[in-house]
C-alpha cells in the first residue's frame, strides 16, 4: 500500500529551527524509523517550500497512492490552491501538524485543508505522523478506496 508523507514549507529545517516547538530530530532521520515501524506500507517522502510544487506532487500521486499524510505548514492556513488540490484528488489525506496549532496564534486555528481531509492530527510532535500511518495501516484495503476524503 503506497503512502506519501508530504511536508510543506520550513519543515526541511526540522532539528535545526525552534527546537522547543519542533524537536531536535531531522525528518529524514525520523522517516527511516517510520519505514522500519511500518513494513507493510510502501512509504515515500517529499518536502517542498514551494506551494506549486506541493500541488504538483498531490496531482502526481493523488490518483494512484492509497493515502497521503500531509503537513502543509503555514500553507495550511492560507492556501486556497492547496485546499483545492486536496479536494480534487481521490487518495485520502490525513492532515498532520507537529505543534498544537490551536495553542498557537489565532491565525493558525483555521485550516483551509481540513474540510477535504479524512482527519487531522495535531500537537503530538513527530508522533503525529506515526498516528496518521497507524490509521492507514489499520484500514482494510476495501475501505481505503478512493474518494474517502470527500
Phi, psi and omega in degrees: 000117183277127178230131176258133167260121185240120180246140181264207191299141175072354180283350170290347181263010178302137183092346181245314186267147172034061185301330178295331180266315191251357178086181187247010179259144172283155179292327181300318176296316180294323180300321177299320177296319179296319179299321178290323183285338183233067183294340180278354178250140175266094187270139170228159185225139177214140178225141174211148174268001187249125183303312182297323179294322176295319177297314179302319180292319176300316178295321182296317186253350189291353178241000182235329178279157181272351177184159179225130172257118191234119170249100183276003180056218183296337177298338178309321190263355188229342194261103171293325181296316177293322177301314178298323179294318178296319179297324186284334186272167182263333182293137176294141182241130172252121178279133177231152173218138180290314180269165175277101185297338181277350177258009183248199182303149185302325182295341180276355183283345180253125176254125175286338184272326190310320181299340183249006179261154176296323179189174180228140178232121184225147166088008182254024182063208179298338179297344175303323178292318179299317179298319178295318179293326176297323176302309181294322181297325185275348178287141174283144182310323181291336181273342184270016183303166182296153176089001183283358177261008181268000000 
